[in-house]
Amino acid sequence: MLAIIVMMTLGVLVAGAVVAYVAYPHRGQELPVAPQLGEAMRKGVDALPTLEDSESRV
């Protein structure tokens, strides 16, 4: 029973982080409550490799 509660809580937290990222830093705005969190999210996403349009057309 405790494992289910922990996993559901973890899922809700991850979903909340995704919504917060899409709502603010992804659009270039600051998070109103925690600007440090938005900056950390932006740095993490910038560090990930991405495909450019020219790379995806093979």
mmJSON file of the N, C-alpha and C atoms, coordinates in Angstrom:
{"data_MODEL":{"atom_site":{
"group_PDB":["ATOM","ATOM","ATOM","ATOM","ATOM","ATOM","ATOM","ATOM","ATOM","ATOM","ATOM","ATOM","ATOM","ATOM","ATOM","ATOM","ATOM","ATOM","ATOM","ATOM","ATOM","ATOM","ATOM","ATOM","ATOM","ATOM","ATOM","ATOM","ATOM","ATOM","ATOM","ATOM","ATOM","ATOM","ATOM","ATOM","ATOM","ATOM","ATOM","ATOM","ATOM","ATOM","ATOM","ATOM","ATOM","ATOM","ATOM","ATOM","ATOM","ATOM","ATOM","ATOM","ATOM","ATOM","ATOM","ATOM","ATOM","ATOM","ATOM","ATOM","ATOM","ATOM","ATOM","ATOM","ATOM","ATOM","ATOM","ATOM","ATOM","ATOM","ATOM","ATOM","ATOM","ATOM","ATOM","ATOM","ATOM","ATOM","ATOM","ATOM","ATOM","ATOM","ATOM","ATOM","ATOM","ATOM","ATOM","ATOM","ATOM","ATOM","ATOM","ATOM","ATOM","ATOM","ATOM","ATOM","ATOM","ATOM","ATOM","ATOM","ATOM","ATOM","ATOM","ATOM","ATOM","ATOM","ATOM","ATOM","ATOM","ATOM","ATOM","ATOM","ATOM","ATOM","ATOM","ATOM","ATOM","ATOM","ATOM","ATOM","ATOM","ATOM","ATOM","ATOM","ATOM","ATOM","ATOM","ATOM","ATOM","ATOM","ATOM","ATOM","ATOM","ATOM","ATOM","ATOM","ATOM","ATOM","ATOM","ATOM","ATOM","ATOM","ATOM","ATOM","ATOM","ATOM","ATOM","ATOM","ATOM","ATOM","ATOM","ATOM","ATOM","ATOM","ATOM","ATOM","ATOM","ATOM","ATOM","ATOM","ATOM","ATOM","ATOM","ATOM","ATOM","ATOM","ATOM","ATOM","ATOM","ATOM","ATOM","ATOM","ATOM","ATOM"],
"id":[1,2,3,4,5,6,7,8,9,10,11,12,13,14,15,16,17,18,19,20,21,22,23,24,25,26,27,28,29,30,31,32,33,34,35,36,37,38,39,40,41,42,43,44,45,46,47,48,49,50,51,52,53,54,55,56,57,58,59,60,61,62,63,64,65,66,67,68,69,70,71,72,73,74,75,76,77,78,79,80,81,82,83,84,85,86,87,88,89,90,91,92,93,94,95,96,97,98,99,100,101,102,103,104,105,106,107,108,109,110,111,112,113,114,115,116,117,118,119,120,121,122,123,124,125,126,127,128,129,130,131,132,133,134,135,136,137,138,139,140,141,142,143,144,145,146,147,148,149,150,151,152,153,154,155,156,157,158,159,160,161,162,163,164,165,166,167,168,169,170,171,172,173,174],
"type_symbol":["N","C","C","N","C","C","N","C","C","N","C","C","N","C","C","N","C","C","N","C","C","N","C","C","N","C","C","N","C","C","N","C","C","N","C","C","N","C","C","N","C","C","N","C","C","N","C","C","N","C","C","N","C","C","N","C","C","N","C","C","N","C","C","N","C","C","N","C","C","N","C","C","N","C","C","N","C","C","N","C","C","N","C","C","N","C","C","N","C","C","N","C","C","N","C","C","N","C","C","N","C","C","N","C","C","N","C","C","N","C","C","N","C","C","N","C","C","N","C","C","N","C","C","N","C","C","N","C","C","N","C","C","N","C","C","N","C","C","N","C","C","N","C","C","N","C","C","N","C","C","N","C","C","N","C","C","N","C","C","N","C","C","N","C","C","N","C","C","N","C","C","N","C","C"],
"label_atom_id":["N","CA","C","N","CA","C","N","CA","C","N","CA","C","N","CA","C","N","CA","C","N","CA","C","N","CA","C","N","CA","C","N","CA","C","N","CA","C","N","CA","C","N","CA","C","N","CA","C","N","CA","C","N","CA","C","N","CA","C","N","CA","C","N","CA","C","N","CA","C","N","CA","C","N","CA","C","N","CA","C","N","CA","C","N","CA","C","N","CA","C","N","CA","C","N","CA","C","N","CA","C","N","CA","C","N","CA","C","N","CA","C","N","CA","C","N","CA","C","N","CA","C","N","CA","C","N","CA","C","N","CA","C","N","CA","C","N","CA","C","N","CA","C","N","CA","C","N","CA","C","N","CA","C","N","CA","C","N","CA","C","N","CA","C","N","CA","C","N","CA","C","N","CA","C","N","CA","C","N","CA","C","N","CA","C","N","CA","C","N","CA","C","N","CA","C","N","CA","C","N","CA","C"],
"label_alt_id":[null,null,null,null,null,null,null,null,null,null,null,null,null,null,null,null,null,null,null,null,null,null,null,null,null,null,null,null,null,null,null,null,null,null,null,null,null,null,null,null,null,null,null,null,null,null,null,null,null,null,null,null,null,null,null,null,null,null,null,null,null,null,null,null,null,null,null,null,null,null,null,null,null,null,null,null,null,null,null,null,null,null,null,null,null,null,null,null,null,null,null,null,null,null,null,null,null,null,null,null,null,null,null,null,null,null,null,null,null,null,null,null,null,null,null,null,null,null,null,null,null,null,null,null,null,null,null,null,null,null,null,null,null,null,null,null,null,null,null,null,null,null,null,null,null,null,null,null,null,null,null,null,null,null,null,null,null,null,null,null,null,null,null,null,null,null,null,null,null,null,null,null,null,null],
"label_comp_id":["MET","MET","MET","LEU","LEU","LEU","ALA","ALA","ALA","ILE","ILE","ILE","ILE","ILE","ILE","VAL","VAL","VAL","MET","MET","MET","MET","MET","MET","THR","THR","THR","LEU","LEU","LEU","GLY","GLY","GLY","VAL","VAL","VAL","LEU","LEU","LEU","VAL","VAL","VAL","ALA","ALA","ALA","GLY","GLY","GLY","ALA","ALA","ALA","VAL","VAL","VAL","VAL","VAL","VAL","ALA","ALA","ALA","TYR","TYR","TYR","VAL","VAL","VAL","ALA","ALA","ALA","TYR","TYR","TYR","PRO","PRO","PRO","HIS","HIS","HIS","ARG","ARG","ARG","GLY","GLY","GLY","GLN","GLN","GLN","GLU","GLU","GLU","LEU","LEU","LEU","PRO","PRO","PRO","VAL","VAL","VAL","ALA","ALA","ALA","PRO","PRO","PRO","GLN","GLN","GLN","LEU","LEU","LEU","GLY","GLY","GLY","GLU","GLU","GLU","ALA","ALA","ALA","MET","MET","MET","ARG","ARG","ARG","LYS","LYS","LYS","GLY","GLY","GLY","VAL","VAL","VAL","ASP","ASP","ASP","ALA","ALA","ALA","LEU","LEU","LEU","PRO","PRO","PRO","THR","THR","THR","LEU","LEU","LEU","GLU","GLU","GLU","ASP","ASP","ASP","SER","SER","SER","GLU","GLU","GLU","SER","SER","SER","ARG","ARG","ARG","VAL","VAL","VAL"],
"label_asym_id":["A","A","A","A","A","A","A","A","A","A","A","A","A","A","A","A","A","A","A","A","A","A","A","A","A","A","A","A","A","A","A","A","A","A","A","A","A","A","A","A","A","A","A","A","A","A","A","A","A","A","A","A","A","A","A","A","A","A","A","A","A","A","A","A","A","A","A","A","A","A","A","A","A","A","A","A","A","A","A","A","A","A","A","A","A","A","A","A","A","A","A","A","A","A","A","A","A","A","A","A","A","A","A","A","A","A","A","A","A","A","A","A","A","A","A","A","A","A","A","A","A","A","A","A","A","A","A","A","A","A","A","A","A","A","A","A","A","A","A","A","A","A","A","A","A","A","A","A","A","A","A","A","A","A","A","A","A","A","A","A","A","A","A","A","A","A","A","A","A","A","A","A","A","A"],
"label_entity_id":["1","1","1","1","1","1","1","1","1","1","1","1","1","1","1","1","1","1","1","1","1","1","1","1","1","1","1","1","1","1","1","1","1","1","1","1","1","1","1","1","1","1","1","1","1","1","1","1","1","1","1","1","1","1","1","1","1","1","1","1","1","1","1","1","1","1","1","1","1","1","1","1","1","1","1","1","1","1","1","1","1","1","1","1","1","1","1","1","1","1","1","1","1","1","1","1","1","1","1","1","1","1","1","1","1","1","1","1","1","1","1","1","1","1","1","1","1","1","1","1","1","1","1","1","1","1","1","1","1","1","1","1","1","1","1","1","1","1","1","1","1","1","1","1","1","1","1","1","1","1","1","1","1","1","1","1","1","1","1","1","1","1","1","1","1","1","1","1","1","1","1","1","1","1"],
"label_seq_id":[1,1,1,2,2,2,3,3,3,4,4,4,5,5,5,6,6,6,7,7,7,8,8,8,9,9,9,10,10,10,11,11,11,12,12,12,13,13,13,14,14,14,15,15,15,16,16,16,17,17,17,18,18,18,19,19,19,20,20,20,21,21,21,22,22,22,23,23,23,24,24,24,25,25,25,26,26,26,27,27,27,28,28,28,29,29,29,30,30,30,31,31,31,32,32,32,33,33,33,34,34,34,35,35,35,36,36,36,37,37,37,38,38,38,39,39,39,40,40,40,41,41,41,42,42,42,43,43,43,44,44,44,45,45,45,46,46,46,47,47,47,48,48,48,49,49,49,50,50,50,51,51,51,52,52,52,53,53,53,54,54,54,55,55,55,56,56,56,57,57,57,58,58,58],
"pdbx_PDB_ins_code":[null,null,null,null,null,null,null,null,null,null,null,null,null,null,null,null,null,null,null,null,null,null,null,null,null,null,null,null,null,null,null,null,null,null,null,null,null,null,null,null,null,null,null,null,null,null,null,null,null,null,null,null,null,null,null,null,null,null,null,null,null,null,null,null,null,null,null,null,null,null,null,null,null,null,null,null,null,null,null,null,null,null,null,null,null,null,null,null,null,null,null,null,null,null,null,null,null,null,null,null,null,null,null,null,null,null,null,null,null,null,null,null,null,null,null,null,null,null,null,null,null,null,null,null,null,null,null,null,null,null,null,null,null,null,null,null,null,null,null,null,null,null,null,null,null,null,null,null,null,null,null,null,null,null,null,null,null,null,null,null,null,null,null,null,null,null,null,null,null,null,null,null,null,null],
"Cartn_x":[0.825,0.0,0.868,1.929,2.817,3.533,3.896,4.586,3.688,2.419,1.477,1.383,1.317,1.218,2.483,3.638,4.905,5.003,4.656,4.742,3.749,2.56,1.577,2.041,2.618,3.146,4.28,5.163,6.263,5.739,4.727,4.126,3.507,2.839,2.222,3.294,4.387,5.471,6.131,6.372,6.969,6.02,4.743,3.765,3.703,3.778,3.783,5.004,6.158,7.378,7.27,6.694,6.516,5.562,4.483,3.516,4.161,4.92,5.585,6.596,7.322,8.299,7.611,6.569,5.881,5.18,4.673,3.922,4.816,6.07,6.896,8.249,9.23,10.572,10.616,9.804,9.79,9.393,8.579,8.144,9.017,10.092,11.016,10.606,9.697,9.259,9.816,9.857,10.313,9.164,9.497,8.493,8.195,6.942,6.635,7.019,6.951,7.199,8.663,9.282,10.645,11.476,12.015,12.796,14.045,14.608,15.783,15.447,14.269,13.838,13.698,13.158,13.034,14.389,15.328,16.682,17.36,17.161,17.729,17.114,15.817,15.161,15.716,15.897,16.396,17.82,18.666,20.04,20.051,19.18,19.115,18.681,17.711,17.23,18.272,18.972,20.005,21.165,21.406,22.503,22.177,20.897,20.515,20.744,21.143,21.329,19.977,19.948,18.707,19.03,18.034,18.173,17.714,18.479,18.069,17.199,16.461,15.609,16.416,17.592,18.409,18.936,19.154,19.652,18.567,17.321,16.249,15.813,16.118,15.752,16.915,16.83,17.915,17.51],
"Cartn_y":[-1.195,0.0,1.257,1.242,2.405,2.624,1.541,1.663,2.341,2.039,2.66,4.16,4.552,5.962,6.707,6.093,6.727,6.88,5.859,5.927,6.938,7.007,7.985,9.411,9.62,10.93,11.325,10.389,10.647,11.001,10.291,10.584,11.964,12.371,13.698,14.787,14.561,15.539,15.707,14.604,14.675,15.389,15.063,15.722,17.219,17.588,19.008,19.736,19.078,19.687,19.893,18.942,19.069,20.221,20.307,21.396,22.741,22.825,24.089,24.479,23.504,23.829,24.3,23.616,23.98,25.327,25.621,26.856,28.094,27.969,29.162,29.106,28.348,28.434,28.057,27.138,26.747,27.916,28.815,29.988,31.208,31.042,32.137,33.051,32.613,33.431,32.861,33.68,33.248,32.593,31.588,31.035,32.096,32.422,33.51,33.218,31.963,31.643,31.289,30.56,30.079,30.281,31.475,31.719,30.84,30.433,29.564,28.203,27.715,26.432,26.505,27.575,27.761,27.833,28.517,28.607,27.239,26.454,25.105,24.217,24.345,23.571,23.952,25.252,25.726,25.218,25.245,24.754,23.257,22.514,21.076,20.748,21.457,21.216,21.647,22.747,23.21,22.225,21.456,20.493,19.227,18.968,17.762,17.932,16.863,16.963,17.044,17.812,17.946,17.76,17.41,17.291,18.578,19.042,20.195,19.692,20.573,20.175,19.518,20.06,19.505,18.114,17.822,16.521,15.449,15.832,14.845,14.402,15.155,14.789,14.039,12.733,11.929,11.353],
"Cartn_z":[0.0,0.0,0.0,0.798,0.868,-0.46,-1.139,-2.429,-3.463,-3.441,-4.382,-4.12,-2.868,-2.509,-2.925,-2.692,-3.06,-4.577,-5.325,-6.782,-7.362,-6.825,-7.3,-6.992,-5.824,-5.463,-6.396,-6.691,-7.613,-9.004,-9.459,-10.758,-10.811,-9.765,-9.709,-9.694,-8.981,-8.939,-10.312,-10.997,-12.335,-13.297,-13.23,-14.097,-13.793,-12.55,-12.173,-12.701,-12.67,-13.202,-14.712,-15.412,-16.867,-17.18,-16.462,-16.692,-16.385,-15.299,-14.951,-16.019,-16.571,-17.617,-18.89,-19.291,-20.533,-20.385,-19.208,-19.013,-18.973,-18.488,-18.332,-19.047,-18.571,-19.171,-20.649,-21.081,-22.492,-23.389,-22.876,-23.641,-23.373,-22.598,-22.337,-21.202,-20.34,-19.214,-17.917,-16.876,-15.556,-14.793,-13.98,-13.067,-12.01,-11.75,-10.827,-9.369,-8.951,-7.548,-7.294,-8.217,-8.016,-9.286,-9.495,-10.711,-10.79,-9.638,-9.636,-10.225,-9.968,-10.511,-12.025,-12.521,-13.962,-14.64,-14.012,-14.566,-14.572,-13.525,-13.477,-14.551,-14.779,-15.835,-17.202,-17.428,-18.721,-18.962,-17.938,-18.076,-18.374,-17.721,-17.963,-19.369,-19.879,-21.24,-22.263,-21.999,-22.927,-23.016,-21.97,-21.958,-22.755,-23.015,-23.739,-25.238,-25.912,-27.363,-28.079,-29.158,-29.94,-31.419,-32.191,-33.638,-34.286,-35.234,-36.029,-37.174,-37.823,-38.943,-40.06,-40.329,-41.406,-41.065,-39.772,-39.346,-39.403,-39.193,-39.14,-40.523,-41.564,-42.938,-43.581,-43.555,-44.125,-45.448],
"occupancy":[1.0,1.0,1.0,1.0,1.0,1.0,1.0,1.0,1.0,1.0,1.0,1.0,1.0,1.0,1.0,1.0,1.0,1.0,1.0,1.0,1.0,1.0,1.0,1.0,1.0,1.0,1.0,1.0,1.0,1.0,1.0,1.0,1.0,1.0,1.0,1.0,1.0,1.0,1.0,1.0,1.0,1.0,1.0,1.0,1.0,1.0,1.0,1.0,1.0,1.0,1.0,1.0,1.0,1.0,1.0,1.0,1.0,1.0,1.0,1.0,1.0,1.0,1.0,1.0,1.0,1.0,1.0,1.0,1.0,1.0,1.0,1.0,1.0,1.0,1.0,1.0,1.0,1.0,1.0,1.0,1.0,1.0,1.0,1.0,1.0,1.0,1.0,1.0,1.0,1.0,1.0,1.0,1.0,1.0,1.0,1.0,1.0,1.0,1.0,1.0,1.0,1.0,1.0,1.0,1.0,1.0,1.0,1.0,1.0,1.0,1.0,1.0,1.0,1.0,1.0,1.0,1.0,1.0,1.0,1.0,1.0,1.0,1.0,1.0,1.0,1.0,1.0,1.0,1.0,1.0,1.0,1.0,1.0,1.0,1.0,1.0,1.0,1.0,1.0,1.0,1.0,1.0,1.0,1.0,1.0,1.0,1.0,1.0,1.0,1.0,1.0,1.0,1.0,1.0,1.0,1.0,1.0,1.0,1.0,1.0,1.0,1.0,1.0,1.0,1.0,1.0,1.0,1.0,1.0,1.0,1.0,1.0,1.0,1.0],
"B_iso_or_equiv":[0.0,0.0,0.0,0.0,0.0,0.0,0.0,0.0,0.0,0.0,0.0,0.0,0.0,0.0,0.0,0.0,0.0,0.0,0.0,0.0,0.0,0.0,0.0,0.0,0.0,0.0,0.0,0.0,0.0,0.0,0.0,0.0,0.0,0.0,0.0,0.0,0.0,0.0,0.0,0.0,0.0,0.0,0.0,0.0,0.0,0.0,0.0,0.0,0.0,0.0,0.0,0.0,0.0,0.0,0.0,0.0,0.0,0.0,0.0,0.0,0.0,0.0,0.0,0.0,0.0,0.0,0.0,0.0,0.0,0.0,0.0,0.0,0.0,0.0,0.0,0.0,0.0,0.0,0.0,0.0,0.0,0.0,0.0,0.0,0.0,0.0,0.0,0.0,0.0,0.0,0.0,0.0,0.0,0.0,0.0,0.0,0.0,0.0,0.0,0.0,0.0,0.0,0.0,0.0,0.0,0.0,0.0,0.0,0.0,0.0,0.0,0.0,0.0,0.0,0.0,0.0,0.0,0.0,0.0,0.0,0.0,0.0,0.0,0.0,0.0,0.0,0.0,0.0,0.0,0.0,0.0,0.0,0.0,0.0,0.0,0.0,0.0,0.0,0.0,0.0,0.0,0.0,0.0,0.0,0.0,0.0,0.0,0.0,0.0,0.0,0.0,0.0,0.0,0.0,0.0,0.0,0.0,0.0,0.0,0.0,0.0,0.0,0.0,0.0,0.0,0.0,0.0,0.0,0.0,0.0,0.0,0.0,0.0,0.0],
"pdbx_formal_charge":[null,null,null,null,null,null,null,null,null,null,null,null,null,null,null,null,null,null,null,null,null,null,null,null,null,null,null,null,null,null,null,null,null,null,null,null,null,null,null,null,null,null,null,null,null,null,null,null,null,null,null,null,null,null,null,null,null,null,null,null,null,null,null,null,null,null,null,null,null,null,null,null,null,null,null,null,null,null,null,null,null,null,null,null,null,null,null,null,null,null,null,null,null,null,null,null,null,null,null,null,null,null,null,null,null,null,null,null,null,null,null,null,null,null,null,null,null,null,null,null,null,null,null,null,null,null,null,null,null,null,null,null,null,null,null,null,null,null,null,null,null,null,null,null,null,null,null,null,null,null,null,null,null,null,null,null,null,null,null,null,null,null,null,null,null,null,null,null,null,null,null,null,null,null],
"auth_seq_id":[1,1,1,2,2,2,3,3,3,4,4,4,5,5,5,6,6,6,7,7,7,8,8,8,9,9,9,10,10,10,11,11,11,12,12,12,13,13,13,14,14,14,15,15,15,16,16,16,17,17,17,18,18,18,19,19,19,20,20,20,21,21,21,22,22,22,23,23,23,24,24,24,25,25,25,26,26,26,27,27,27,28,28,28,29,29,29,30,30,30,31,31,31,32,32,32,33,33,33,34,34,34,35,35,35,36,36,36,37,37,37,38,38,38,39,39,39,40,40,40,41,41,41,42,42,42,43,43,43,44,44,44,45,45,45,46,46,46,47,47,47,48,48,48,49,49,49,50,50,50,51,51,51,52,52,52,53,53,53,54,54,54,55,55,55,56,56,56,57,57,57,58,58,58],
"auth_comp_id":["MET","MET","MET","LEU","LEU","LEU","ALA","ALA","ALA","ILE","ILE","ILE","ILE","ILE","ILE","VAL","VAL","VAL","MET","MET","MET","MET","MET","MET","THR","THR","THR","LEU","LEU","LEU","GLY","GLY","GLY","VAL","VAL","VAL","LEU","LEU","LEU","VAL","VAL","VAL","ALA","ALA","ALA","GLY","GLY","GLY","ALA","ALA","ALA","VAL","VAL","VAL","VAL","VAL","VAL","ALA","ALA","ALA","TYR","TYR","TYR","VAL","VAL","VAL","ALA","ALA","ALA","TYR","TYR","TYR","PRO","PRO","PRO","HIS","HIS","HIS","ARG","ARG","ARG","GLY","GLY","GLY","GLN","GLN","GLN","GLU","GLU","GLU","LEU","LEU","LEU","PRO","PRO","PRO","VAL","VAL","VAL","ALA","ALA","ALA","PRO","PRO","PRO","GLN","GLN","GLN","LEU","LEU","LEU","GLY","GLY","GLY","GLU","GLU","GLU","ALA","ALA","ALA","MET","MET","MET","ARG","ARG","ARG","LYS","LYS","LYS","GLY","GLY","GLY","VAL","VAL","VAL","ASP","ASP","ASP","ALA","ALA","ALA","LEU","LEU","LEU","PRO","PRO","PRO","THR","THR","THR","LEU","LEU","LEU","GLU","GLU","GLU","ASP","ASP","ASP","SER","SER","SER","GLU","GLU","GLU","SER","SER","SER","ARG","ARG","ARG","VAL","VAL","VAL"],
"auth_asym_id":["A","A","A","A","A","A","A","A","A","A","A","A","A","A","A","A","A","A","A","A","A","A","A","A","A","A","A","A","A","A","A","A","A","A","A","A","A","A","A","A","A","A","A","A","A","A","A","A","A","A","A","A","A","A","A","A","A","A","A","A","A","A","A","A","A","A","A","A","A","A","A","A","A","A","A","A","A","A","A","A","A","A","A","A","A","A","A","A","A","A","A","A","A","A","A","A","A","A","A","A","A","A","A","A","A","A","A","A","A","A","A","A","A","A","A","A","A","A","A","A","A","A","A","A","A","A","A","A","A","A","A","A","A","A","A","A","A","A","A","A","A","A","A","A","A","A","A","A","A","A","A","A","A","A","A","A","A","A","A","A","A","A","A","A","A","A","A","A","A","A","A","A","A","A"],
"auth_atom_id":["N","CA","C","N","CA","C","N","CA","C","N","CA","C","N","CA","C","N","CA","C","N","CA","C","N","CA","C","N","CA","C","N","CA","C","N","CA","C","N","CA","C","N","CA","C","N","CA","C","N","CA","C","N","CA","C","N","CA","C","N","CA","C","N","CA","C","N","CA","C","N","CA","C","N","CA","C","N","CA","C","N","CA","C","N","CA","C","N","CA","C","N","CA","C","N","CA","C","N","CA","C","N","CA","C","N","CA","C","N","CA","C","N","CA","C","N","CA","C","N","CA","C","N","CA","C","N","CA","C","N","CA","C","N","CA","C","N","CA","C","N","CA","C","N","CA","C","N","CA","C","N","CA","C","N","CA","C","N","CA","C","N","CA","C","N","CA","C","N","CA","C","N","CA","C","N","CA","C","N","CA","C","N","CA","C","N","CA","C","N","CA","C","N","CA","C","N","CA","C","N","CA","C"],
"pdbx_PDB_model_num":[1,1,1,1,1,1,1,1,1,1,1,1,1,1,1,1,1,1,1,1,1,1,1,1,1,1,1,1,1,1,1,1,1,1,1,1,1,1,1,1,1,1,1,1,1,1,1,1,1,1,1,1,1,1,1,1,1,1,1,1,1,1,1,1,1,1,1,1,1,1,1,1,1,1,1,1,1,1,1,1,1,1,1,1,1,1,1,1,1,1,1,1,1,1,1,1,1,1,1,1,1,1,1,1,1,1,1,1,1,1,1,1,1,1,1,1,1,1,1,1,1,1,1,1,1,1,1,1,1,1,1,1,1,1,1,1,1,1,1,1,1,1,1,1,1,1,1,1,1,1,1,1,1,1,1,1,1,1,1,1,1,1,1,1,1,1,1,1,1,1,1,1,1,1]
}}}
